[in-house]
Amino acid sequence: MFPFNRRQYQPCRIKAGDRVAVLLHNCPEWVIFDQAALGLGLVVVPLHLDDRPENIAQIIKEVEAKFLLLEGSLQWKRLYPLRQYFRSVQQIVTTQALSTSAFSDARIVTLNHWLPLDKDQALYSLQAQESAPDALATIVYTAGTTGNPKGVMLSHQNLLTNVRLLAETAENSGVGFTKEDLFLSFLPLSNLLERNAGYYLPLYTATPVAFARSIPQLGQDLALLRPTVLISVPRIYEQIYQRIHNHIAKYNFFQRYLFQLTLELGWQQFCYEQKQLTWHPKLWIGKWLRRYIAMPVLRSLGGRLRLAVCGGTPLPPPVSRFFSGLGLNLLQGYGLIEASTVITVNRPQNNQPTSVGIPLPQIEIKQADNGELLTRSACVMLGYWHNPELTEKTIDNEGWLHTGDLGYQDAQGHWYVTGYLSDIIVLQYDKRVIPHEIESLLQQDSLCQQILVIGDGQPALGALMVLNPETWQSFAQTLAVAINNPESLQQITVKKAVLNRLNAHLQTLPTYYQLQHIALFLKPWTIEAGLLTPTLKPKRAAILQYHATDVARLYEQT
């Protein structure tokens, strides 16, 4: 531990409006720090633990943070080479003692030394103050899916309005939260969906929250803690879906038939409960199958889950239908940081699983002429940090936030999100393709771990695809090729077999949506390589640049 002398220590002088940054795993200290900072009128800047050090350093520099709270040696060692960006930082506090003095810095102190022993020994007086509703509360950086990360400025009113609307919607829908419930928090609190819906919302409704240890240990924590409420992003549900299907594939024919029948009758039961079908005697069989086949599967999620929420990007329809067929109360929603997270969400009594639901009360949403979704409410951000030009382009004179997302509304009022406006692929002869629509269908295939559809300006679509190691092992054996040899992925027979398998999922789409070219990889795209956002979304521009040679090779014969 670094030596520390209270008498020599000059405390960090911060005032309302100053920015303070936090870089911690989900833990009580994260929540306590956030509440204390907001109570002092400070502006909290959450940082993603899994983000690249260069990105973290750039954010600290850009917001001119005066204070940084981080975990310990692991985080500081990654940031130490970039400390020249920390000129504004007056104090760095670690919740754990640093293991070495090799990365010393005069501004560092451990939490147990920094906190006052009691009020009489306080380093300097801190007094909570009431902030104006429109005062800046936090700056949350976007993930950078469609461009460089941007600092979104949200007020106290922005955040609390969204939380209040969520609580009222849950209560009015019959799924209000009580002290008997348990939220399981595992998405990072630096993610505004988790912060709003998994922290502020249960705090608002006095509902307990448990912190998962990590995503790799999520399965164990679900079984141990048995939560009643789970908030997640599509990738987690997709992984559970693939894991269950891989397990069921090992069953005998009769067991697989019963499981498929369970899903089919379970889906019909769901449609009956949604008043989309009339009752049929075979639903009695479905109830029996749900009890003895579906429920044991759902016990892997703890067995008490009464509400599962999915946000971020839309779930592929087969995945949402799968969980609905099992009897899981899964509600999809849609939102973005610039709108304080949640804009639309399905209701238990009005649940269209392939949609992202209907707007929260007091939130307006409409479709522009070019298909872009626009929203307007008290939840819309103050603007982008130090970027008034972009703010003016994003929020028009009538207060409509231009989301950059494409979507539409059905006759029953449910909204659907189909992709990003900036990601539209224009093939030759002006044929337009929304890549996310294809990618979401292909990701249901267990062979696909990660995929990016490409083809802008080309005669036909192609894809860059990272193979799922487990499924690739069995698939490669059927093709009689070496499993771990990268050269196998270049063989024409392998590529044709993969294309045939993938295109089978696209039969319902126009013919020009079929893939004609593919590049296969065994090495996954990672956050560390700058190819994924901290929320695990692919960065299209970065991946295309990283695989520029592979992309050129795909189309050199066309």
KELO-725002 format. One record per residue (C-alpha): residue in three letters; x negated, y negated, z negated. Coordinates in pm, 1 decimal, decimal comma, padded with zeros to 6 digits, always signed. Each point is the difference from the previous one (the first is absolute). Layout:
BEGIN
ALA|X|Y|Z
...
***
This chain:
BEGIN
MET|+00000,0|+00000,0|+00000,0
PHE|-00120,2|-00350,1|+00074,8
PRO|-00107,8|-00199,4|-00307,0
PHE|+00254,6|-00260,8|-00103,6
ASN|-00016,8|-00285,5|-00249,3
ARG|+00326,0|-00177,5|-00081,4
ARG|-00182,8|-00315,1|-00111,5
GLN|-00178,4|-00033,3|+00332,7
TYR|+00306,9|+00079,7|+00206,2
GLN|+00165,7|-00287,1|+00185,3
PRO|+00356,7|+00104,3|+00081,3
CYS|+00155,4|-00029,2|+00342,5
ARG|+00210,5|-00314,6|+00017,5
ILE|+00313,9|+00067,9|+00198,0
LYS|+00316,9|-00200,6|+00043,0
ALA|+00341,0|+00042,7|+00156,7
GLY|-00029,2|+00045,1|+00373,7
ASP|-00344,7|+00163,4|-00011,3
ARG|-00035,1|+00334,8|+00174,4
VAL|-00091,4|+00313,0|-00195,2
ALA|-00072,6|+00333,4|+00171,0
VAL|+00062,3|+00353,5|-00124,5
LEU|-00165,2|+00320,7|+00124,3
LEU|+00125,1|+00290,1|-00211,3
HIS|+00166,2|+00337,7|+00032,1
ASN|+00363,0|+00006,3|-00113,1
CYS|-00013,6|-00032,7|-00377,5
PRO|+00154,6|-00199,5|-00289,0
GLU|-00289,2|-00250,2|+00021,1
TRP|+00106,8|-00090,6|+00356,6
VAL|+00351,1|-00080,3|-00121,1
ILE|-00112,8|-00186,7|-00312,5
PHE|-00246,6|-00209,8|+00198,0
ASP|+00261,0|-00083,1|+00262,4
GLN|+00261,0|-00101,2|-00257,0
ALA|-00248,7|-00208,7|-00198,1
ALA|-00130,7|-00176,7|+00309,2
LEU|+00348,9|-00077,5|+00131,4
GLY|+00097,3|-00129,7|-00343,3
LEU|-00293,4|-00241,6|+00010,4
GLY|+00098,3|-00128,1|+00343,4
LEU|-00296,7|+00168,4|+00166,9
VAL|+00015,9|+00145,9|+00350,2
VAL|-00061,4|+00375,7|+00006,5
VAL|-00188,2|+00142,2|+00299,5
PRO|+00023,2|+00382,6|+00007,1
LEU|-00283,0|+00184,8|+00175,1
HIS|+00014,8|+00350,1|+00148,5
LEU|-00237,2|+00240,8|-00174,4
ASP|-00044,6|+00201,7|+00320,3
ASP|-00060,6|-00303,0|+00218,9
ARG|-00340,3|-00063,0|+00155,3
PRO|-00232,4|-00207,8|-00223,4
GLU|-00037,4|-00255,6|+00279,4
ASN|+00375,3|-00056,7|+00008,2
ILE|+00022,3|-00033,5|-00378,3
ALA|-00287,7|-00248,0|-00006,2
GLN|+00153,0|-00203,7|+00281,3
ILE|+00332,9|-00026,8|-00185,4
ILE|-00173,3|-00112,2|-00320,9
LYS|-00186,7|-00264,3|+00196,8
GLU|+00305,6|-00113,7|+00194,9
VAL|+00224,6|-00052,1|-00304,4
GLU|-00288,0|-00141,4|-00208,3
ALA|+00079,0|+00230,2|-00290,8
LYS|-00135,7|-00117,7|-00333,5
PHE|+00048,1|+00328,4|-00185,3
LEU|-00038,3|+00365,1|+00099,9
LEU|+00124,4|+00299,1|-00199,1
LEU|-00135,8|+00333,6|+00115,5
GLU|-00037,3|+00350,8|-00130,0
GLY|-00366,4|+00079,9|-00041,5
SER|-00326,7|+00109,5|+00154,8
LEU|+00145,7|+00165,8|+00310,8
GLN|+00181,9|-00314,7|+00112,7
TRP|-00275,7|-00242,3|-00093,8
LYS|-00274,1|+00198,4|+00175,6
ARG|+00197,6|-00021,4|+00324,3
LEU|+00049,6|-00374,1|-00037,3
TYR|-00343,9|-00089,9|-00137,6
PRO|-00174,1|-00040,8|+00340,5
LEU|+00273,1|-00249,0|+00098,2
ARG|-00003,7|-00210,0|-00315,7
GLN|-00109,2|-00306,3|+00202,1
TYR|+00367,2|-00025,9|+00095,1
PHE|+00089,7|-00037,5|-00368,7
ARG|-00123,0|-00357,0|-00048,3
SER|+00338,7|-00111,9|-00129,5
VAL|+00018,4|+00283,9|-00253,9
GLN|-00084,2|-00118,0|-00351,2
GLN|+00078,0|+00322,5|-00184,8
ILE|-00003,8|+00370,3|+00087,8
VAL|+00160,0|+00228,4|-00259,7
THR|-00022,7|+00379,5|+00018,0
THR|+00239,8|+00228,7|-00184,1
GLN|-00278,3|+00257,7|-00036,8
ALA|-00358,5|-00049,3|-00109,9
LEU|-00245,0|-00006,1|+00291,1
SER|-00235,4|+00297,2|+00001,5
THR|-00311,9|-00184,9|+00112,9
SER|-00156,5|-00343,4|-00014,1
ALA|-00141,2|+00037,2|+00353,4
PHE|+00297,4|-00194,9|+00133,6
SER|+00004,2|-00267,4|-00267,4
ASP|+00171,6|-00334,5|+00039,4
ALA|+00024,8|-00272,3|-00263,0
ARG|+00373,6|-00032,7|+00061,1
ILE|+00080,1|+00360,9|-00093,6
VAL|+00142,1|+00098,7|-00336,2
THR|+00190,6|+00309,7|-00107,0
LEU|+00360,4|-00035,2|-00105,5
ASN|-00052,9|+00100,7|-00362,5
HIS|-00256,4|-00280,6|-00036,7
TRP|+00196,8|-00257,2|+00198,4
LEU|+00331,8|+00034,0|-00183,9
PRO|+00021,5|-00200,2|-00324,0
LEU|-00012,8|+00214,3|-00313,3
ASP|+00291,9|-00194,8|-00144,4
LYS|+00167,3|-00334,5|+00050,5
ASP|-00239,6|-00176,5|-00237,2
GLN|-00297,7|+00115,4|+00206,1
ALA|+00151,5|-00074,0|+00339,9
LEU|-00253,9|-00126,9|+00249,3
TYR|+00241,9|-00274,1|+00095,6
SER|+00370,7|-00045,7|-00043,5
LEU|+00236,9|+00142,6|+00259,9
GLN|+00362,5|-00101,1|-00001,1
ALA|+00271,2|+00131,0|+00229,8
GLN|+00184,4|-00259,9|+00200,0
GLU|+00312,8|+00000,9|+00209,4
SER|-00069,9|-00019,0|+00372,4
ALA|+00227,6|-00166,2|+00252,2
PRO|+00199,9|+00253,2|+00206,5
ASP|-00171,5|-00108,5|+00322,5
ALA|-00349,4|-00002,5|-00153,9
LEU|-00254,2|+00233,1|+00157,6
ALA|-00013,7|+00327,9|-00195,3
THR|-00212,3|+00230,6|+00213,6
ILE|-00193,5|+00028,9|+00323,6
VAL|+00038,9|+00345,6|+00152,1
TYR|-00205,2|+00090,4|+00305,7
THR|+00159,0|+00189,8|+00284,8
ALA|-00150,3|+00334,6|+00093,7
GLY|-00127,2|-00120,6|+00338,2
THR|+00192,4|+00259,0|+00202,3
THR|+00057,0|-00234,6|+00291,6
GLY|-00283,9|-00249,4|-00053,6
ASN|-00220,0|-00157,5|-00264,9
PRO|+00135,9|+00013,2|-00357,3
LYS|+00191,5|-00315,0|-00097,1
GLY|+00054,7|-00141,1|-00347,5
VAL|+00374,9|-00015,6|-00065,9
MET|+00100,5|-00261,9|-00257,0
LEU|+00295,1|+00106,6|-00213,9
SER|+00170,5|-00206,4|-00267,0
HIS|+00150,8|+00112,8|-00329,1
GLN|+00342,7|-00046,2|+00157,2
ASN|-00095,7|+00214,1|+00301,4
LEU|-00101,7|+00293,9|-00217,8
LEU|+00273,6|-00021,2|-00262,2
THR|+00276,6|-00048,1|+00255,6
ASN|-00102,3|+00319,0|+00178,1
VAL|-00019,2|+00192,2|-00328,0
ARG|+00339,5|-00130,7|-00114,7
LEU|+00161,7|+00097,0|+00330,9
LEU|-00152,4|+00348,1|-00021,2
ALA|+00129,8|+00049,9|-00354,7
GLU|+00348,5|-00125,0|+00088,0
THR|+00012,6|+00216,9|+00313,3
ALA|-00100,0|+00309,7|-00197,7
GLU|+00259,2|-00073,9|-00269,2
ASN|+00278,4|-00066,0|+00250,1
SER|-00089,9|+00318,8|+00188,4
GLY|+00031,5|+00218,8|-00308,2
VAL|-00371,2|+00070,2|-00037,8
GLY|-00087,8|-00266,1|-00254,9
PHE|-00309,9|+00062,0|-00207,9
THR|-00002,0|+00065,9|-00376,7
LYS|-00246,5|+00087,5|-00274,7
GLU|+00076,3|+00367,6|+00072,5
ASP|-00163,9|-00031,7|+00341,2
LEU|-00369,4|+00027,8|+00079,5
PHE|-00176,9|-00165,1|+00291,9
LEU|-00322,4|+00165,0|+00117,4
SER|-00241,3|-00267,0|+00121,7
PHE|-00261,6|+00128,8|+00242,7
LEU|-00010,2|-00246,5|+00290,0
PRO|-00258,6|-00265,6|-00089,7
LEU|+00138,4|-00299,7|-00188,1
SER|-00186,3|-00213,0|+00253,2
ASN|+00271,4|+00119,7|+00241,1
LEU|+00291,4|-00241,4|-00039,0
LEU|+00257,4|+00277,5|+00045,6
GLU|-00135,3|+00175,1|-00308,8
ARG|-00046,7|-00324,7|-00189,9
ASN|+00355,9|-00118,7|+00065,3
ALA|+00199,6|+00323,4|+00002,3
GLY|-00224,6|+00213,7|-00220,3
TYR|-00104,4|-00256,4|-00262,8
TYR|+00207,5|-00321,9|-00002,0
LEU|+00328,1|+00187,6|+00060,0
PRO|-00037,7|+00250,6|-00287,8
LEU|-00127,0|-00283,2|-00219,4
TYR|+00312,9|-00198,2|+00091,2
THR|+00225,1|+00299,1|-00079,7
ALA|-00198,2|+00119,7|-00308,0
THR|-00079,4|+00334,3|+00165,9
PRO|-00310,3|+00205,7|-00093,9
VAL|-00284,7|+00039,4|+00250,0
ALA|-00273,0|+00265,4|+00008,7
PHE|-00323,8|-00048,9|+00193,0
ALA|-00114,7|+00290,7|+00215,3
ARG|-00368,7|+00088,6|-00018,4
SER|-00059,5|-00001,0|+00375,5
ILE|+00167,9|+00098,1|+00326,8
PRO|-00195,6|+00331,0|+00021,0
GLN|+00138,1|+00083,9|-00347,7
LEU|+00350,4|-00121,1|+00083,4
GLY|+00142,8|+00352,2|+00028,4
GLN|-00120,2|+00088,1|-00350,1
ASP|+00125,7|-00329,7|-00143,6
LEU|+00343,5|+00047,5|+00156,3
ALA|+00031,3|+00342,6|-00160,7
LEU|-00133,4|-00122,5|-00335,7
LEU|+00180,2|-00334,5|-00035,5
ARG|+00322,1|+00093,4|+00183,6
PRO|+00097,5|-00352,6|+00109,7
THR|+00354,1|-00098,6|+00092,8
VAL|-00101,9|-00277,7|+00242,2
LEU|-00271,4|+00013,5|+00265,0
ILE|-00105,3|-00280,2|+00234,2
SER|-00230,1|+00093,4|+00285,6
VAL|-00111,0|-00065,4|+00355,7
PRO|+00083,4|+00232,1|+00293,3
ARG|-00340,5|+00168,6|+00007,8
ILE|+00057,0|+00164,7|-00340,1
TYR|+00340,0|+00140,5|+00101,7
GLU|-00147,0|+00115,3|+00333,1
GLN|-00278,7|+00184,6|-00181,7
ILE|+00250,1|+00170,0|-00232,3
TYR|+00212,8|+00090,4|+00304,2
GLN|-00297,7|+00155,1|+00180,6
ARG|-00116,8|+00184,6|-00312,9
ILE|+00342,5|+00157,9|-00052,3
HIS|+00026,2|+00100,0|+00366,6
ASN|-00347,2|+00156,1|-00007,1
HIS|+00104,2|+00196,9|-00307,7
ILE|+00333,2|+00111,4|+00151,4
ALA|-00179,9|+00114,4|+00316,8
LYS|-00155,9|+00279,3|-00208,8
TYR|+00342,5|+00140,4|-00097,1
ASN|+00157,3|+00296,6|+00176,6
PHE|+00268,2|-00048,4|+00265,4
PHE|+00296,1|+00033,7|-00239,4
GLN|-00146,3|-00246,6|-00251,1
ARG|-00068,2|-00254,1|+00276,6
TYR|+00356,8|+00045,5|+00127,3
LEU|+00144,8|-00063,9|-00345,9
PHE|-00211,0|-00311,3|-00042,0
GLN|+00108,1|-00136,0|+00337,8
LEU|+00363,9|+00078,1|-00083,6
THR|-00044,5|-00182,5|-00331,2
LEU|-00119,6|-00310,3|+00184,8
GLU|+00280,9|+00015,9|+00257,3
LEU|+00278,4|+00043,3|-00255,6
GLY|-00167,8|-00248,6|-00231,2
TRP|+00006,6|-00258,5|+00278,9
GLN|+00368,2|+00071,4|+00060,2
GLN|+00063,8|-00040,5|-00373,3
PHE|-00179,9|-00335,0|+00012,4
CYS|+00211,1|-00111,2|+00299,6
TYR|+00315,7|+00107,8|-00184,5
GLU|-00102,7|-00203,9|-00304,5
GLN|-00057,3|-00297,5|+00231,0
LYS|+00354,3|+00050,8|+00139,1
GLN|-00138,1|+00080,7|+00344,3
LEU|+00140,8|+00356,4|+00008,0
THR|+00307,4|+00173,4|-00137,4
TRP|-00036,1|+00274,3|-00257,4
HIS|-00058,2|+00356,2|+00124,5
PRO|-00000,2|+00327,6|-00201,7
LYS|-00359,6|+00073,5|+00104,3
LEU|-00107,1|-00288,9|-00223,3
TRP|+00060,3|+00238,6|-00293,3
ILE|-00284,0|+00211,1|+00142,4
GLY|-00207,2|-00316,5|+00034,8
LYS|+00044,5|-00079,2|-00370,3
TRP|-00121,2|+00347,9|-00092,7
LEU|-00301,3|-00027,7|+00231,6
ARG|-00081,8|-00348,0|-00131,5
ARG|-00000,9|+00133,7|-00356,5
TYR|-00214,3|+00308,4|+00061,2
ILE|-00220,5|-00107,3|+00291,7
ALA|-00012,4|-00379,1|+00022,1
MET|-00024,8|-00074,4|-00372,4
PRO|-00313,0|+00214,6|-00054,0
VAL|-00164,4|-00199,4|+00281,5
LEU|+00099,1|-00331,5|-00159,9
ARG|-00143,5|+00116,6|-00332,6
SER|-00339,9|-00068,0|+00152,9
LEU|+00101,5|-00367,3|-00033,6
GLY|+00073,4|+00049,2|-00370,3
GLY|+00358,4|+00119,7|+00016,3
ARG|+00156,0|-00318,4|-00147,6
LEU|-00034,3|-00232,2|+00298,7
ARG|+00332,4|-00179,5|+00049,1
LEU|-00126,0|-00275,6|+00227,3
ALA|-00283,1|-00007,6|+00253,9
VAL|-00072,6|-00319,7|+00191,3
CYS|-00208,3|-00029,8|+00316,3
GLY|-00134,0|-00326,3|+00139,6
GLY|-00284,0|-00128,7|+00213,3
THR|+00085,3|+00150,1|+00338,3
PRO|+00302,7|+00209,9|+00102,7
LEU|-00009,1|+00372,1|-00067,3
PRO|+00014,9|+00227,0|+00305,5
PRO|+00364,7|+00114,3|+00031,7
PRO|-00080,0|+00373,3|-00048,2
VAL|-00173,2|-00079,7|-00330,3
SER|+00283,2|-00212,6|-00137,6
ARG|+00256,0|+00259,3|+00110,9
PHE|-00208,3|+00276,8|-00159,8
PHE|+00003,5|-00158,6|-00345,6
SER|+00367,0|-00094,4|+00027,8
GLY|+00074,2|+00362,8|+00088,4
LEU|-00184,5|+00112,5|-00312,1
GLY|+00223,6|-00224,9|-00207,7
LEU|-00255,0|-00267,5|-00087,9
ASN|+00156,4|-00345,2|-00040,0
LEU|-00245,7|-00169,8|+00235,4
LEU|+00060,4|-00364,4|+00089,7
GLN|-00201,5|-00176,2|+00267,9
GLY|-00057,3|-00371,9|-00008,0
TYR|-00179,7|-00269,5|+00193,1
GLY|-00186,1|-00314,1|-00091,1
LEU|-00328,5|-00182,4|+00017,2
ILE|-00222,0|-00203,4|-00225,7
GLU|+00109,0|-00327,7|+00158,4
ALA|+00356,1|+00070,9|-00121,8
SER|-00104,4|+00110,7|-00352,5
THR|+00022,0|+00364,7|+00111,1
VAL|+00357,0|+00126,8|+00032,8
ILE|+00239,2|-00124,7|+00268,8
THR|+00222,5|+00300,7|+00066,4
VAL|+00065,5|+00331,9|-00172,4
ASN|+00248,5|+00285,6|+00034,4
ARG|+00259,0|+00055,6|-00271,4
PRO|+00083,5|+00346,7|-00140,9
GLN|+00362,6|-00027,2|+00119,9
ASN|-00101,0|-00155,4|+00334,5
ASN|-00317,4|+00180,8|+00093,1
GLN|-00105,7|+00037,5|+00362,2
PRO|-00334,4|+00183,8|-00047,2
THR|-00140,6|-00094,6|+00340,8
SER|+00056,1|-00369,8|-00071,8
VAL|-00159,2|-00243,3|-00244,9
GLY|+00336,8|-00094,6|-00142,5
ILE|+00193,1|-00323,8|-00035,3
PRO|-00120,6|-00333,7|-00140,2
LEU|-00010,7|-00077,0|-00369,0
PRO|+00261,9|-00254,2|-00109,1
GLN|-00088,5|-00361,9|+00085,3
ILE|-00252,3|+00114,8|+00262,3
GLU|+00067,8|-00073,5|+00366,3
ILE|-00146,3|+00197,0|+00288,4
LYS|+00052,4|-00024,9|+00374,3
GLN|-00155,0|+00107,7|+00329,1
ALA|-00163,6|-00256,1|+00227,9
ASP|+00035,9|+00010,0|+00376,8
ASN|-00334,3|+00182,8|+00033,9
GLY|+00104,7|+00268,0|-00251,1
GLU|-00197,4|-00146,6|-00292,3
LEU|+00158,6|+00014,3|-00345,0
LEU|+00051,1|-00332,5|-00178,3
THR|+00092,9|-00043,2|-00365,8
ARG|+00096,8|-00291,0|-00222,3
SER|+00044,6|-00015,4|-00378,3
ALA|-00139,5|-00139,1|-00324,4
CYS|-00252,0|+00287,1|+00017,2
VAL|-00186,6|-00142,2|+00302,0
MET|-00356,4|-00103,1|-00080,0
LEU|-00131,2|-00351,3|-00054,4
GLY|-00244,2|+00056,4|+00286,4
TYR|-00346,3|+00134,9|+00079,9
TRP|-00293,5|-00108,1|-00212,6
HIS|-00198,0|-00277,3|+00172,5
ASN|+00172,7|+00071,8|+00331,9
PRO|+00279,4|-00253,5|+00062,5
GLU|-00009,3|+00056,7|+00377,0
LEU|+00081,0|+00370,1|-00035,2
THR|+00261,7|-00079,1|-00264,8
GLU|+00173,6|-00235,1|+00241,7
LYS|+00000,7|+00267,9|+00270,1
THR|+00134,8|+00264,0|-00238,4
ILE|+00278,1|-00197,7|-00172,5
ASP|+00208,0|-00208,8|+00240,4
ASN|+00180,3|-00328,2|-00068,7
GLU|+00316,1|+00182,6|-00106,4
GLY|-00185,1|+00205,3|-00260,6
TRP|-00001,2|+00326,4|+00195,8
LEU|-00305,0|+00217,7|-00064,8
HIS|-00124,2|+00163,9|+00320,7
THR|-00101,0|+00344,5|-00123,4
GLY|-00189,4|+00121,1|+00308,2
ASP|+00196,8|+00327,1|-00025,7
LEU|+00232,4|+00137,3|+00266,7
GLY|+00338,1|+00139,8|-00090,9
TYR|+00374,1|+00010,8|+00051,5
GLN|+00328,2|+00040,9|-00187,4
ASP|+00255,4|+00275,9|+00059,6
ALA|+00377,5|-00036,5|+00004,3
GLN|+00024,7|+00090,1|-00371,1
GLY|-00240,2|-00276,4|-00101,9
HIS|-00310,6|+00211,4|-00061,9
TRP|-00332,5|-00135,6|+00120,7
TYR|-00274,3|+00193,2|+00177,3
VAL|-00366,6|-00096,5|+00038,9
THR|-00164,2|+00125,7|+00318,2
GLY|-00350,7|-00147,5|-00009,8
TYR|-00212,3|-00312,9|+00012,6
LEU|+00055,8|-00272,2|+00257,8
SER|-00377,4|-00032,3|+00048,1
ASP|-00044,1|+00375,1|+00059,0
ILE|+00225,7|+00041,5|+00304,4
ILE|-00183,5|+00194,4|+00270,9
VAL|+00065,5|-00121,2|+00354,2
LEU|-00073,8|+00274,2|+00251,2
GLN|-00047,4|-00060,1|+00371,7
TYR|+00320,0|-00096,4|+00180,6
ASP|+00103,1|-00191,6|-00317,4
LYS|+00127,0|+00302,2|-00191,5
ARG|+00002,9|-00092,6|-00368,7
VAL|-00062,4|+00244,5|-00283,0
ILE|+00024,4|-00041,7|-00377,7
PRO|-00286,0|+00221,3|-00126,4
HIS|+00132,7|+00033,1|-00354,4
GLU|+00310,9|+00174,5|+00132,0
ILE|-00219,5|+00270,2|+00153,6
GLU|-00247,9|+00018,2|-00287,8
SER|+00274,1|+00056,6|-00258,0
LEU|+00131,1|+00296,4|+00199,4
LEU|-00344,1|+00153,9|+00049,3
GLN|-00100,8|-00033,1|-00364,3
GLN|+00261,1|+00258,1|-00092,2
ASP|-00221,1|+00260,0|+00170,7
SER|-00232,0|+00158,2|-00254,9
LEU|-00283,9|-00001,6|+00256,2
CYS|-00002,4|-00379,5|-00009,9
GLN|-00175,4|-00164,9|-00293,1
GLN|-00035,4|-00345,8|+00158,7
ILE|+00097,7|-00128,4|+00343,3
LEU|-00009,1|-00317,0|+00207,2
VAL|+00184,9|-00025,5|+00332,3
ILE|-00180,7|-00207,2|+00266,8
GLY|+00035,4|-00093,3|+00365,9
ASP|+00040,5|-00376,6|+00036,3
GLY|-00040,8|-00085,6|+00370,4
GLN|-00042,5|+00367,1|+00094,4
PRO|+00222,4|+00221,4|+00218,2
ALA|+00079,0|+00240,8|-00287,2
LEU|-00015,7|+00031,6|-00377,5
GLY|-00281,2|+00161,7|-00190,3
ALA|-00080,5|+00053,8|-00366,3
LEU|-00285,7|+00011,1|-00246,5
MET|+00069,5|+00274,8|-00250,3
VAL|-00168,7|+00128,5|-00315,9
LEU|+00079,2|+00367,2|-00054,3
ASN|+00128,2|+00144,6|-00325,1
PRO|-00283,4|+00239,4|-00099,9
GLU|+00225,6|+00272,4|-00139,5
THR|+00235,8|+00015,1|+00298,0
TRP|-00284,8|-00042,6|+00249,4
GLN|-00169,5|+00306,0|-00144,5
SER|+00292,7|+00227,2|+00084,6
PHE|+00076,7|-00177,1|+00330,2
ALA|-00361,4|+00028,3|+00116,8
GLN|+00007,5|+00375,0|-00064,0
THR|+00294,1|+00037,1|+00238,5
LEU|-00208,7|-00179,5|+00264,3
ALA|-00313,0|+00206,4|-00077,5
VAL|-00222,9|-00304,6|-00051,9
ALA|-00251,1|-00089,1|-00270,4
ILE|+00170,6|-00177,6|-00288,6
ASN|-00277,2|-00233,0|-00118,6
ASN|-00167,0|-00066,3|+00332,9
PRO|+00082,5|-00353,4|+00124,3
GLU|-00064,2|+00116,8|+00357,4
SER|+00307,7|+00222,1|-00025,3
LEU|+00210,8|-00315,8|-00020,4
GLN|-00123,5|-00104,6|+00345,6
GLN|+00116,3|+00316,3|+00174,4
ILE|+00279,3|-00055,2|+00251,8
THR|+00190,8|+00307,9|-00119,2
VAL|+00002,0|-00133,5|-00357,5
LYS|+00117,4|-00345,5|+00103,9
LYS|+00275,7|+00144,4|+00218,5
ALA|+00119,3|+00224,6|-00281,7
VAL|+00011,3|-00294,1|-00243,5
LEU|+00178,7|-00223,4|+00252,5
ASN|+00261,7|+00268,1|+00067,0
ARG|+00056,8|+00039,0|-00372,2
LEU|+00032,1|-00373,8|-00060,5
ASN|+00215,2|-00076,3|+00304,1
ALA|+00253,8|+00255,0|-00121,1
HIS|+00086,4|-00253,7|-00272,0
LEU|+00066,0|-00270,7|+00261,3
GLN|+00256,4|+00177,6|+00218,2
THR|+00280,7|-00237,2|-00097,4
LEU|-00196,2|-00310,3|+00106,5
PRO|-00047,6|-00139,2|+00354,2
THR|-00245,5|+00197,8|+00211,4
TYR|-00260,1|-00277,2|-00002,3
TYR|-00021,7|+00044,5|-00380,2
GLN|-00171,3|+00336,2|+00058,4
LEU|-00373,7|+00012,2|-00077,0
GLN|-00229,9|+00069,7|+00294,6
HIS|-00338,1|-00046,7|-00170,6
ILE|-00135,4|+00078,8|-00345,3
ALA|-00325,1|-00029,8|-00195,3
LEU|-00034,1|+00230,0|-00300,9
PHE|-00205,3|-00051,4|-00314,8
LEU|-00074,2|+00184,6|-00322,2
LYS|-00132,0|-00299,0|-00195,0
PRO|+00289,3|-00195,0|-00154,1
TRP|+00037,2|-00378,2|+00014,7
THR|-00068,1|-00154,4|-00339,5
ILE|+00031,8|-00323,9|-00190,8
GLU|-00377,3|-00002,8|-00053,8
ALA|-00058,6|+00002,1|+00376,0
GLY|+00238,4|-00293,4|+00039,0
LEU|+00246,3|+00208,0|+00203,7
LEU|+00283,2|+00019,9|-00253,2
THR|+00162,6|-00266,1|-00212,0
PRO|-00003,4|+00049,8|-00380,4
THR|+00357,1|+00128,4|+00041,4
LEU|-00123,0|+00268,0|+00244,9
LYS|+00143,6|-00156,9|+00315,3
PRO|-00222,1|+00024,9|+00310,8
LYS|-00163,7|-00321,2|+00119,2
ARG|+00070,4|+00020,9|+00371,3
ALA|-00256,9|-00254,9|+00119,1
ALA|-00275,3|+00141,5|-00221,3
ILE|+00066,3|+00359,2|+00108,5
LEU|+00004,0|-00096,1|+00367,5
GLN|-00332,6|-00176,8|-00042,3
TYR|-00147,8|+00290,1|-00197,2
HIS|+00105,9|+00248,0|+00270,5
ALA|-00058,0|-00231,3|+00298,9
THR|-00221,1|+00257,6|+00174,5
ASP|+00253,8|+00278,9|-00054,2
VAL|+00281,7|-00218,2|+00134,4
ALA|-00200,7|-00092,1|+00310,4
ARG|-00082,0|+00366,8|+00059,7
LEU|+00368,2|+00094,9|-00020,7
TYR|+00093,4|-00225,3|+00289,4
GLU|-00315,4|+00008,5|+00212,3
GLN|+00155,4|+00258,6|+00233,1
THR|+00325,7|-00194,0|+00048,0
***
